[in-house]
Amino acid sequence: MKLIVGLGNPGIEYQFTPHNAGFLAVDRIAEDCGVTIANRRGRALTAKARFAGQEVLLAKPETFMNLSGLSVAALLRELEIGPERMAEDMVVLYDELAIPLGTIRIRERGSAGGHNGVKSISGVLGTEEWTRIRIGVGKPPLESGREVKAGGKDYLLSPFRKQELVVLDQVLDRVTKAVETILTRGAGPAMSAFNGNAG
């Protein structure tokens, strides 16, 4: 069974904030599969589903973002996914302030870049070698090309605006297709297909 984890913070007040893009992405996959993420296991809300022809466990850690690694480690133990299988049997979806909203980036490894959820996972697992999809939530550059710095934590925990939700809706569909591609063809082909700015 493959493990697909979306990162975020539990609680209605965080539901539609940039920091919960991972939760929203996993919810979109669940919706496509006709399942509800509501079972409790491994300190997460989970749902079993059949996706891209494979058995998957969709998970949303309930530990809050900064302790995501505790839940991920518990789920990996439960599913008996060891270090040698982690890279191909787990995909983690999370928000990324460093890339603009509307963009996704797939990577097979990498540093946390200031993301506490990622820091927690790599810290608990003792490795940065795991597949992730970074969902851009940063501000798009101005017409002049100058980048706009979104105000860090305050921005990440404030609800998306209406027009941002419209963009996010399309992005969540792309994330779903990207996960499907990773499961059927591997991370390499998925990176080639999705690591650009558009469709």
TIVEX-534340 format. One record per residue (C-alpha): residue number from 1; x, y, z; residue in three letters; chain. Coordinates in nm, 3 decimals. Last residue first. Layout:
BEGIN
<rec><num>NUM</num><px>X</px><py>Y</py><pz>Z</pz><residuo>ALA</residuo><cadena>A</cadena></rec>
...
***
This chain:
BEGIN
<rec><num>199</num><px>-0.092</px><py>2.273</py><pz>-1.723</pz><residuo>GLY</residuo><cadena>A</cadena></rec>
<rec><num>198</num><px>0.127</px><py>2.574</py><pz>-1.643</pz><residuo>ALA</residuo><cadena>A</cadena></rec>
<rec><num>197</num><px>0.429</px><py>2.690</py><pz>-1.449</pz><residuo>ASN</residuo><cadena>A</cadena></rec>
<rec><num>196</num><px>0.661</px><py>2.398</py><pz>-1.502</pz><residuo>GLY</residuo><cadena>A</cadena></rec>
<rec><num>195</num><px>0.755</px><py>2.107</py><pz>-1.276</pz><residuo>ASN</residuo><cadena>A</cadena></rec>
<rec><num>194</num><px>0.461</px><py>1.895</py><pz>-1.389</pz><residuo>PHE</residuo><cadena>A</cadena></rec>
<rec><num>193</num><px>0.552</px><py>1.664</py><pz>-1.680</pz><residuo>ALA</residuo><cadena>A</cadena></rec>
<rec><num>192</num><px>0.927</px><py>1.631</py><pz>-1.630</pz><residuo>SER</residuo><cadena>A</cadena></rec>
<rec><num>191</num><px>0.886</px><py>1.595</py><pz>-1.253</pz><residuo>MET</residuo><cadena>A</cadena></rec>
<rec><num>190</num><px>0.618</px><py>1.328</py><pz>-1.305</pz><residuo>ALA</residuo><cadena>A</cadena></rec>
<rec><num>189</num><px>0.849</px><py>1.134</py><pz>-1.540</pz><residuo>PRO</residuo><cadena>A</cadena></rec>
<rec><num>188</num><px>1.116</px><py>1.128</py><pz>-1.266</pz><residuo>GLY</residuo><cadena>A</cadena></rec>
<rec><num>187</num><px>0.878</px><py>1.060</py><pz>-0.975</pz><residuo>ALA</residuo><cadena>A</cadena></rec>
<rec><num>186</num><px>0.751</px><py>0.726</py><pz>-1.106</pz><residuo>GLY</residuo><cadena>A</cadena></rec>
<rec><num>185</num><px>0.520</px><py>0.613</py><pz>-1.388</pz><residuo>ARG</residuo><cadena>A</cadena></rec>
<rec><num>184</num><px>0.195</px><py>0.494</py><pz>-1.228</pz><residuo>THR</residuo><cadena>A</cadena></rec>
<rec><num>183</num><px>0.219</px><py>0.622</py><pz>-0.870</pz><residuo>LEU</residuo><cadena>A</cadena></rec>
<rec><num>182</num><px>0.414</px><py>0.939</py><pz>-0.959</pz><residuo>ILE</residuo><cadena>A</cadena></rec>
<rec><num>181</num><px>0.172</px><py>1.009</py><pz>-1.247</pz><residuo>THR</residuo><cadena>A</cadena></rec>
<rec><num>180</num><px>-0.133</px><py>0.973</py><pz>-1.018</pz><residuo>GLU</residuo><cadena>A</cadena></rec>
<rec><num>179</num><px>0.031</px><py>1.204</py><pz>-0.766</pz><residuo>VAL</residuo><cadena>A</cadena></rec>
<rec><num>178</num><px>0.085</px><py>1.460</py><pz>-1.044</pz><residuo>ALA</residuo><cadena>A</cadena></rec>
<rec><num>177</num><px>-0.275</px><py>1.426</py><pz>-1.164</pz><residuo>LYS</residuo><cadena>A</cadena></rec>
<rec><num>176</num><px>-0.404</px><py>1.498</py><pz>-0.812</pz><residuo>THR</residuo><cadena>A</cadena></rec>
<rec><num>175</num><px>-0.158</px><py>1.789</py><pz>-0.778</pz><residuo>VAL</residuo><cadena>A</cadena></rec>
<rec><num>174</num><px>-0.286</px><py>1.929</py><pz>-1.109</pz><residuo>ARG</residuo><cadena>A</cadena></rec>
<rec><num>173</num><px>-0.647</px><py>1.913</py><pz>-0.984</pz><residuo>ASP</residuo><cadena>A</cadena></rec>
<rec><num>172</num><px>-0.538</px><py>2.087</py><pz>-0.663</pz><residuo>LEU</residuo><cadena>A</cadena></rec>
<rec><num>171</num><px>-0.376</px><py>2.360</py><pz>-0.875</pz><residuo>VAL</residuo><cadena>A</cadena></rec>
<rec><num>170</num><px>-0.704</px><py>2.432</py><pz>-1.053</pz><residuo>GLN</residuo><cadena>A</cadena></rec>
<rec><num>169</num><px>-0.883</px><py>2.486</py><pz>-0.719</pz><residuo>ASP</residuo><cadena>A</cadena></rec>
<rec><num>168</num><px>-0.587</px><py>2.689</py><pz>-0.592</pz><residuo>LEU</residuo><cadena>A</cadena></rec>
<rec><num>167</num><px>-0.635</px><py>2.943</py><pz>-0.871</pz><residuo>VAL</residuo><cadena>A</cadena></rec>
<rec><num>166</num><px>-1.004</px><py>2.991</py><pz>-0.778</pz><residuo>VAL</residuo><cadena>A</cadena></rec>
<rec><num>165</num><px>-0.910</px><py>2.994</py><pz>-0.408</pz><residuo>LEU</residuo><cadena>A</cadena></rec>
<rec><num>164</num><px>-0.667</px><py>3.280</py><pz>-0.475</pz><residuo>GLU</residuo><cadena>A</cadena></rec>
<rec><num>163</num><px>-0.950</px><py>3.483</py><pz>-0.633</pz><residuo>GLN</residuo><cadena>A</cadena></rec>
<rec><num>162</num><px>-1.163</px><py>3.436</py><pz>-0.320</pz><residuo>LYS</residuo><cadena>A</cadena></rec>
<rec><num>161</num><px>-0.887</px><py>3.529</py><pz>-0.074</pz><residuo>ARG</residuo><cadena>A</cadena></rec>
<rec><num>160</num><px>-0.707</px><py>3.250</py><pz>0.113</pz><residuo>PHE</residuo><cadena>A</cadena></rec>
<rec><num>159</num><px>-0.758</px><py>3.244</py><pz>0.489</pz><residuo>PRO</residuo><cadena>A</cadena></rec>
<rec><num>158</num><px>-0.475</px><py>3.371</py><pz>0.714</pz><residuo>SER</residuo><cadena>A</cadena></rec>
<rec><num>157</num><px>-0.232</px><py>3.116</py><pz>0.867</pz><residuo>LEU</residuo><cadena>A</cadena></rec>
<rec><num>156</num><px>0.030</px><py>3.130</py><pz>0.591</pz><residuo>LEU</residuo><cadena>A</cadena></rec>
<rec><num>155</num><px>0.007</px><py>3.510</py><pz>0.566</pz><residuo>TYR</residuo><cadena>A</cadena></rec>
<rec><num>154</num><px>0.069</px><py>3.565</py><pz>0.936</pz><residuo>ASP</residuo><cadena>A</cadena></rec>
<rec><num>153</num><px>0.354</px><py>3.307</py><pz>0.928</pz><residuo>LYS</residuo><cadena>A</cadena></rec>
<rec><num>152</num><px>0.549</px><py>3.459</py><pz>0.642</pz><residuo>GLY</residuo><cadena>A</cadena></rec>
<rec><num>151</num><px>0.436</px><py>3.800</py><pz>0.516</pz><residuo>GLY</residuo><cadena>A</cadena></rec>
<rec><num>150</num><px>0.429</px><py>3.729</py><pz>0.144</pz><residuo>ALA</residuo><cadena>A</cadena></rec>
<rec><num>149</num><px>0.742</px><py>3.872</py><pz>-0.017</pz><residuo>LYS</residuo><cadena>A</cadena></rec>
<rec><num>148</num><px>0.653</px><py>4.014</py><pz>-0.355</pz><residuo>VAL</residuo><cadena>A</cadena></rec>
<rec><num>147</num><px>0.902</px><py>3.931</py><pz>-0.627</pz><residuo>GLU</residuo><cadena>A</cadena></rec>
<rec><num>146</num><px>0.994</px><py>4.197</py><pz>-0.881</pz><residuo>ARG</residuo><cadena>A</cadena></rec>
<rec><num>145</num><px>0.926</px><py>4.086</py><pz>-1.239</pz><residuo>GLY</residuo><cadena>A</cadena></rec>
<rec><num>144</num><px>0.799</px><py>4.434</py><pz>-1.336</pz><residuo>SER</residuo><cadena>A</cadena></rec>
<rec><num>143</num><px>0.457</px><py>4.273</py><pz>-1.381</pz><residuo>GLU</residuo><cadena>A</cadena></rec>
<rec><num>142</num><px>0.473</px><py>4.181</py><pz>-1.012</pz><residuo>LEU</residuo><cadena>A</cadena></rec>
<rec><num>141</num><px>0.583</px><py>3.831</py><pz>-0.912</pz><residuo>PRO</residuo><cadena>A</cadena></rec>
<rec><num>140</num><px>0.311</px><py>3.588</py><pz>-0.797</pz><residuo>PRO</residuo><cadena>A</cadena></rec>
<rec><num>139</num><px>0.264</px><py>3.577</py><pz>-0.418</pz><residuo>LYS</residuo><cadena>A</cadena></rec>
<rec><num>138</num><px>0.365</px><py>3.248</py><pz>-0.258</pz><residuo>GLY</residuo><cadena>A</cadena></rec>
<rec><num>137</num><px>0.132</px><py>2.950</py><pz>-0.211</pz><residuo>VAL</residuo><cadena>A</cadena></rec>
<rec><num>136</num><px>0.315</px><py>2.704</py><pz>-0.437</pz><residuo>GLY</residuo><cadena>A</cadena></rec>
<rec><num>135</num><px>0.231</px><py>2.340</py><pz>-0.369</pz><residuo>ILE</residuo><cadena>A</cadena></rec>
<rec><num>134</num><px>0.547</px><py>2.139</py><pz>-0.305</pz><residuo>ARG</residuo><cadena>A</cadena></rec>
<rec><num>133</num><px>0.500</px><py>1.777</py><pz>-0.405</pz><residuo>ILE</residuo><cadena>A</cadena></rec>
<rec><num>132</num><px>0.725</px><py>1.543</py><pz>-0.209</pz><residuo>ARG</residuo><cadena>A</cadena></rec>
<rec><num>131</num><px>0.912</px><py>1.219</py><pz>-0.256</pz><residuo>THR</residuo><cadena>A</cadena></rec>
<rec><num>130</num><px>1.137</px><py>1.106</py><pz>0.027</pz><residuo>TRP</residuo><cadena>A</cadena></rec>
<rec><num>129</num><px>1.513</px><py>1.110</py><pz>0.068</pz><residuo>GLU</residuo><cadena>A</cadena></rec>
<rec><num>128</num><px>1.556</px><py>1.384</py><pz>0.332</pz><residuo>GLU</residuo><cadena>A</cadena></rec>
<rec><num>127</num><px>1.655</px><py>1.124</py><pz>0.593</pz><residuo>THR</residuo><cadena>A</cadena></rec>
<rec><num>126</num><px>1.651</px><py>1.065</py><pz>0.969</pz><residuo>GLY</residuo><cadena>A</cadena></rec>
<rec><num>125</num><px>1.282</px><py>0.971</py><pz>0.967</pz><residuo>LEU</residuo><cadena>A</cadena></rec>
<rec><num>124</num><px>1.206</px><py>1.190</py><pz>1.272</pz><residuo>VAL</residuo><cadena>A</cadena></rec>
<rec><num>123</num><px>1.416</px><py>1.484</py><pz>1.151</pz><residuo>GLY</residuo><cadena>A</cadena></rec>
<rec><num>122</num><px>1.310</px><py>1.456</py><pz>0.786</pz><residuo>SER</residuo><cadena>A</cadena></rec>
<rec><num>121</num><px>0.944</px><py>1.458</py><pz>0.890</pz><residuo>ILE</residuo><cadena>A</cadena></rec>
<rec><num>120</num><px>0.982</px><py>1.741</py><pz>1.146</pz><residuo>SER</residuo><cadena>A</cadena></rec>
<rec><num>119</num><px>1.181</px><py>1.963</py><pz>0.910</pz><residuo>LYS</residuo><cadena>A</cadena></rec>
<rec><num>118</num><px>0.917</px><py>1.905</py><pz>0.642</pz><residuo>VAL</residuo><cadena>A</cadena></rec>
<rec><num>117</num><px>0.642</px><py>2.018</py><pz>0.880</pz><residuo>GLY</residuo><cadena>A</cadena></rec>
<rec><num>116</num><px>0.854</px><py>2.312</py><pz>0.996</pz><residuo>ASN</residuo><cadena>A</cadena></rec>
<rec><num>115</num><px>0.911</px><py>2.451</py><pz>0.645</pz><residuo>HIS</residuo><cadena>A</cadena></rec>
<rec><num>114</num><px>1.225</px><py>2.670</py><pz>0.666</pz><residuo>GLY</residuo><cadena>A</cadena></rec>
<rec><num>113</num><px>1.381</px><py>2.536</py><pz>0.345</pz><residuo>GLY</residuo><cadena>A</cadena></rec>
<rec><num>112</num><px>1.313</px><py>2.179</py><pz>0.462</pz><residuo>ALA</residuo><cadena>A</cadena></rec>
<rec><num>111</num><px>1.600</px><py>2.032</py><pz>0.261</pz><residuo>SER</residuo><cadena>A</cadena></rec>
<rec><num>110</num><px>1.553</px><py>1.815</py><pz>-0.043</pz><residuo>GLY</residuo><cadena>A</cadena></rec>
<rec><num>109</num><px>1.462</px><py>1.477</py><pz>-0.184</pz><residuo>ARG</residuo><cadena>A</cadena></rec>
<rec><num>108</num><px>1.257</px><py>1.323</py><pz>-0.464</pz><residuo>GLU</residuo><cadena>A</cadena></rec>
<rec><num>107</num><px>1.115</px><py>1.657</py><pz>-0.577</pz><residuo>ARG</residuo><cadena>A</cadena></rec>
<rec><num>106</num><px>0.790</px><py>1.763</py><pz>-0.742</pz><residuo>ILE</residuo><cadena>A</cadena></rec>
<rec><num>105</num><px>0.724</px><py>2.135</py><pz>-0.781</pz><residuo>ARG</residuo><cadena>A</cadena></rec>
<rec><num>104</num><px>0.382</px><py>2.297</py><pz>-0.814</pz><residuo>ILE</residuo><cadena>A</cadena></rec>
<rec><num>103</num><px>0.287</px><py>2.641</py><pz>-0.945</pz><residuo>THR</residuo><cadena>A</cadena></rec>
<rec><num>102</num><px>-0.042</px><py>2.832</py><pz>-0.933</pz><residuo>GLY</residuo><cadena>A</cadena></rec>
<rec><num>101</num><px>0.052</px><py>3.021</py><pz>-0.618</pz><residuo>LEU</residuo><cadena>A</cadena></rec>
<rec><num>100</num><px>0.412</px><py>3.132</py><pz>-0.647</pz><residuo>PRO</residuo><cadena>A</cadena></rec>
<rec><num>99</num><px>0.713</px><py>2.939</py><pz>-0.513</pz><residuo>ILE</residuo><cadena>A</cadena></rec>
<rec><num>98</num><px>0.906</px><py>3.017</py><pz>-0.194</pz><residuo>ALA</residuo><cadena>A</cadena></rec>
<rec><num>97</num><px>0.596</px><py>2.993</py><pz>0.027</pz><residuo>LEU</residuo><cadena>A</cadena></rec>
<rec><num>96</num><px>0.564</px><py>2.618</py><pz>-0.029</pz><residuo>GLU</residuo><cadena>A</cadena></rec>
<rec><num>95</num><px>0.255</px><py>2.430</py><pz>0.092</pz><residuo>ASP</residuo><cadena>A</cadena></rec>
<rec><num>94</num><px>0.264</px><py>2.052</py><pz>0.139</pz><residuo>TYR</residuo><cadena>A</cadena></rec>
<rec><num>93</num><px>0.203</px><py>1.714</py><pz>-0.021</pz><residuo>LEU</residuo><cadena>A</cadena></rec>
<rec><num>92</num><px>0.403</px><py>1.408</py><pz>0.093</pz><residuo>VAL</residuo><cadena>A</cadena></rec>
<rec><num>91</num><px>0.434</px><py>1.101</py><pz>-0.132</pz><residuo>VAL</residuo><cadena>A</cadena></rec>
<rec><num>90</num><px>0.527</px><py>0.763</py><pz>0.015</pz><residuo>MET</residuo><cadena>A</cadena></rec>
<rec><num>89</num><px>0.588</px><py>0.425</py><pz>-0.149</pz><residuo>ASP</residuo><cadena>A</cadena></rec>
<rec><num>88</num><px>0.867</px><py>0.511</py><pz>-0.394</pz><residuo>GLU</residuo><cadena>A</cadena></rec>
<rec><num>87</num><px>1.112</px><py>0.696</py><pz>-0.167</pz><residuo>ALA</residuo><cadena>A</cadena></rec>
<rec><num>86</num><px>1.002</px><py>0.507</py><pz>0.145</pz><residuo>MET</residuo><cadena>A</cadena></rec>
<rec><num>85</num><px>1.077</px><py>0.161</py><pz>0.013</pz><residuo>ARG</residuo><cadena>A</cadena></rec>
<rec><num>84</num><px>1.436</px><py>0.121</py><pz>0.140</pz><residuo>GLU</residuo><cadena>A</cadena></rec>
<rec><num>83</num><px>1.356</px><py>0.315</py><pz>0.459</pz><residuo>PRO</residuo><cadena>A</cadena></rec>
<rec><num>82</num><px>1.084</px><py>0.065</py><pz>0.558</pz><residuo>GLY</residuo><cadena>A</cadena></rec>
<rec><num>81</num><px>0.714</px><py>0.075</py><pz>0.473</pz><residuo>ILE</residuo><cadena>A</cadena></rec>
<rec><num>80</num><px>0.552</px><py>-0.166</py><pz>0.719</pz><residuo>GLU</residuo><cadena>A</cadena></rec>
<rec><num>79</num><px>0.210</px><py>0.001</py><pz>0.678</pz><residuo>LEU</residuo><cadena>A</cadena></rec>
<rec><num>78</num><px>0.189</px><py>0.054</py><pz>1.055</pz><residuo>GLU</residuo><cadena>A</cadena></rec>
<rec><num>77</num><px>0.551</px><py>0.163</py><pz>1.080</pz><residuo>ARG</residuo><cadena>A</cadena></rec>
<rec><num>76</num><px>0.508</px><py>0.412</py><pz>0.791</pz><residuo>LEU</residuo><cadena>A</cadena></rec>
<rec><num>75</num><px>0.193</px><py>0.546</py><pz>0.962</pz><residuo>LEU</residuo><cadena>A</cadena></rec>
<rec><num>74</num><px>0.373</px><py>0.597</py><pz>1.296</pz><residuo>ALA</residuo><cadena>A</cadena></rec>
<rec><num>73</num><px>0.667</px><py>0.772</py><pz>1.123</pz><residuo>ALA</residuo><cadena>A</cadena></rec>
<rec><num>72</num><px>0.428</px><py>1.004</py><pz>0.935</pz><residuo>VAL</residuo><cadena>A</cadena></rec>
<rec><num>71</num><px>0.242</px><py>1.089</py><pz>1.259</pz><residuo>SER</residuo><cadena>A</cadena></rec>
<rec><num>70</num><px>0.555</px><py>1.178</py><pz>1.452</pz><residuo>LEU</residuo><cadena>A</cadena></rec>
<rec><num>69</num><px>0.700</px><py>1.362</py><pz>1.150</pz><residuo>GLY</residuo><cadena>A</cadena></rec>
<rec><num>68</num><px>0.403</px><py>1.604</py><pz>1.137</pz><residuo>SER</residuo><cadena>A</cadena></rec>
<rec><num>67</num><px>0.508</px><py>1.760</py><pz>1.470</pz><residuo>LEU</residuo><cadena>A</cadena></rec>
<rec><num>66</num><px>0.540</px><py>2.122</py><pz>1.352</pz><residuo>ASN</residuo><cadena>A</cadena></rec>
<rec><num>65</num><px>0.228</px><py>2.099</py><pz>1.135</pz><residuo>MET</residuo><cadena>A</cadena></rec>
<rec><num>64</num><px>-0.025</px><py>2.007</py><pz>1.400</pz><residuo>PHE</residuo><cadena>A</cadena></rec>
<rec><num>63</num><px>-0.031</px><py>1.648</py><pz>1.534</pz><residuo>THR</residuo><cadena>A</cadena></rec>
<rec><num>62</num><px>-0.352</px><py>1.554</py><pz>1.354</pz><residuo>GLU</residuo><cadena>A</cadena></rec>
<rec><num>61</num><px>-0.169</px><py>1.421</py><pz>1.048</pz><residuo>PRO</residuo><cadena>A</cadena></rec>
<rec><num>60</num><px>-0.385</px><py>1.411</py><pz>0.731</pz><residuo>LYS</residuo><cadena>A</cadena></rec>
<rec><num>59</num><px>-0.356</px><py>1.073</py><pz>0.558</pz><residuo>ALA</residuo><cadena>A</cadena></rec>
<rec><num>58</num><px>-0.462</px><py>0.898</py><pz>0.236</pz><residuo>LEU</residuo><cadena>A</cadena></rec>
<rec><num>57</num><px>-0.375</px><py>0.528</py><pz>0.240</pz><residuo>LEU</residuo><cadena>A</cadena></rec>
<rec><num>56</num><px>-0.338</px><py>0.393</py><pz>-0.111</pz><residuo>VAL</residuo><cadena>A</cadena></rec>
<rec><num>55</num><px>-0.419</px><py>0.069</py><pz>-0.292</pz><residuo>GLU</residuo><cadena>A</cadena></rec>
<rec><num>54</num><px>-0.318</px><py>0.108</py><pz>-0.654</pz><residuo>GLN</residuo><cadena>A</cadena></rec>
<rec><num>53</num><px>-0.488</px><py>0.142</py><pz>-0.995</pz><residuo>GLY</residuo><cadena>A</cadena></rec>
<rec><num>52</num><px>-0.428</px><py>0.518</py><pz>-1.008</pz><residuo>ALA</residuo><cadena>A</cadena></rec>
<rec><num>51</num><px>-0.621</px><py>0.544</py><pz>-0.681</pz><residuo>PHE</residuo><cadena>A</cadena></rec>
<rec><num>50</num><px>-0.800</px><py>0.279</py><pz>-0.478</pz><residuo>ARG</residuo><cadena>A</cadena></rec>
<rec><num>49</num><px>-0.875</px><py>0.422</py><pz>-0.138</pz><residuo>ALA</residuo><cadena>A</cadena></rec>
<rec><num>48</num><px>-0.811</px><py>0.376</py><pz>0.231</pz><residuo>LYS</residuo><cadena>A</cadena></rec>
<rec><num>47</num><px>-0.892</px><py>0.680</py><pz>0.440</pz><residuo>ALA</residuo><cadena>A</cadena></rec>
<rec><num>46</num><px>-0.699</px><py>0.851</py><pz>0.716</pz><residuo>THR</residuo><cadena>A</cadena></rec>
<rec><num>45</num><px>-0.716</px><py>1.109</py><pz>0.995</pz><residuo>LEU</residuo><cadena>A</cadena></rec>
<rec><num>44</num><px>-0.378</px><py>1.106</py><pz>1.163</pz><residuo>ALA</residuo><cadena>A</cadena></rec>
<rec><num>43</num><px>-0.208</px><py>1.012</py><pz>1.490</pz><residuo>ARG</residuo><cadena>A</cadena></rec>
<rec><num>42</num><px>-0.113</px><py>0.674</py><pz>1.337</pz><residuo>GLY</residuo><cadena>A</cadena></rec>
<rec><num>41</num><px>-0.477</px><py>0.583</py><pz>1.293</pz><residuo>ARG</residuo><cadena>A</cadena></rec>
<rec><num>40</num><px>-0.810</px><py>0.767</py><pz>1.310</pz><residuo>ARG</residuo><cadena>A</cadena></rec>
<rec><num>39</num><px>-1.058</px><py>0.711</py><pz>1.030</pz><residuo>ASN</residuo><cadena>A</cadena></rec>
<rec><num>38</num><px>-1.223</px><py>1.022</py><pz>0.877</pz><residuo>ALA</residuo><cadena>A</cadena></rec>
<rec><num>37</num><px>-1.077</px><py>1.098</py><pz>0.536</pz><residuo>ILE</residuo><cadena>A</cadena></rec>
<rec><num>36</num><px>-1.391</px><py>1.052</py><pz>0.328</pz><residuo>THR</residuo><cadena>A</cadena></rec>
<rec><num>35</num><px>-1.391</px><py>0.836</py><pz>0.014</pz><residuo>VAL</residuo><cadena>A</cadena></rec>
<rec><num>34</num><px>-1.526</px><py>0.880</py><pz>-0.341</pz><residuo>GLY</residuo><cadena>A</cadena></rec>
<rec><num>33</num><px>-1.186</px><py>0.843</py><pz>-0.509</pz><residuo>CYS</residuo><cadena>A</cadena></rec>
<rec><num>32</num><px>-1.200</px><py>1.192</py><pz>-0.664</pz><residuo>ASP</residuo><cadena>A</cadena></rec>
<rec><num>31</num><px>-1.312</px><py>1.333</py><pz>-0.326</pz><residuo>GLU</residuo><cadena>A</cadena></rec>
<rec><num>30</num><px>-1.023</px><py>1.155</py><pz>-0.153</pz><residuo>ALA</residuo><cadena>A</cadena></rec>
<rec><num>29</num><px>-0.778</px><py>1.305</py><pz>-0.406</pz><residuo>ILE</residuo><cadena>A</cadena></rec>
<rec><num>28</num><px>-0.928</px><py>1.651</py><pz>-0.340</pz><residuo>ARG</residuo><cadena>A</cadena></rec>
<rec><num>27</num><px>-0.902</px><py>1.597</py><pz>0.037</pz><residuo>ASP</residuo><cadena>A</cadena></rec>
<rec><num>26</num><px>-0.532</px><py>1.510</py><pz>-0.006</pz><residuo>VAL</residuo><cadena>A</cadena></rec>
<rec><num>25</num><px>-0.481</px><py>1.841</py><pz>-0.187</pz><residuo>ALA</residuo><cadena>A</cadena></rec>
<rec><num>24</num><px>-0.675</px><py>2.041</py><pz>0.075</pz><residuo>LEU</residuo><cadena>A</cadena></rec>
<rec><num>23</num><px>-0.467</px><py>1.888</py><pz>0.355</pz><residuo>PHE</residuo><cadena>A</cadena></rec>
<rec><num>22</num><px>-0.146</px><py>1.978</py><pz>0.169</pz><residuo>GLY</residuo><cadena>A</cadena></rec>
<rec><num>21</num><px>-0.267</px><py>2.335</py><pz>0.100</pz><residuo>ALA</residuo><cadena>A</cadena></rec>
<rec><num>20</num><px>-0.318</px><py>2.380</py><pz>0.475</pz><residuo>ASN</residuo><cadena>A</cadena></rec>
<rec><num>19</num><px>-0.042</px><py>2.640</py><pz>0.525</pz><residuo>HIS</residuo><cadena>A</cadena></rec>
<rec><num>18</num><px>-0.214</px><py>2.859</py><pz>0.261</pz><residuo>PRO</residuo><cadena>A</cadena></rec>
<rec><num>17</num><px>-0.527</px><py>2.887</py><pz>0.481</pz><residuo>THR</residuo><cadena>A</cadena></rec>
<rec><num>16</num><px>-0.863</px><py>2.732</py><pz>0.391</pz><residuo>PHE</residuo><cadena>A</cadena></rec>
<rec><num>15</num><px>-0.903</px><py>2.490</py><pz>0.684</pz><residuo>GLN</residuo><cadena>A</cadena></rec>
<rec><num>14</num><px>-0.703</px><py>2.671</py><pz>0.952</pz><residuo>TYR</residuo><cadena>A</cadena></rec>
<rec><num>13</num><px>-0.998</px><py>2.802</py><pz>1.155</pz><residuo>GLU</residuo><cadena>A</cadena></rec>
<rec><num>12</num><px>-1.180</px><py>2.469</py><pz>1.109</pz><residuo>ILE</residuo><cadena>A</cadena></rec>
<rec><num>11</num><px>-0.919</px><py>2.279</py><pz>1.307</pz><residuo>GLY</residuo><cadena>A</cadena></rec>
<rec><num>10</num><px>-0.633</px><py>2.045</py><pz>1.219</pz><residuo>PRO</residuo><cadena>A</cadena></rec>
<rec><num>9</num><px>-0.313</px><py>2.203</py><pz>1.086</pz><residuo>ASN</residuo><cadena>A</cadena></rec>
<rec><num>8</num><px>-0.164</px><py>2.102</py><pz>0.753</pz><residuo>GLY</residuo><cadena>A</cadena></rec>
<rec><num>7</num><px>0.039</px><py>1.841</py><pz>0.569</pz><residuo>LEU</residuo><cadena>A</cadena></rec>
<rec><num>6</num><px>-0.105</px><py>1.599</py><pz>0.313</pz><residuo>GLY</residuo><cadena>A</cadena></rec>
<rec><num>5</num><px>0.022</px><py>1.242</py><pz>0.327</pz><residuo>VAL</residuo><cadena>A</cadena></rec>
<rec><num>4</num><px>-0.009</px><py>0.980</py><pz>0.053</pz><residuo>ILE</residuo><cadena>A</cadena></rec>
<rec><num>3</num><px>0.104</px><py>0.635</py><pz>0.168</pz><residuo>LEU</residuo><cadena>A</cadena></rec>
<rec><num>2</num><px>0.120</px><py>0.352</py><pz>-0.085</pz><residuo>LYS</residuo><cadena>A</cadena></rec>
<rec><num>1</num><px>0.000</px><py>0.000</py><pz>0.000</pz><residuo>MET</residuo><cadena>A</cadena></rec>
***
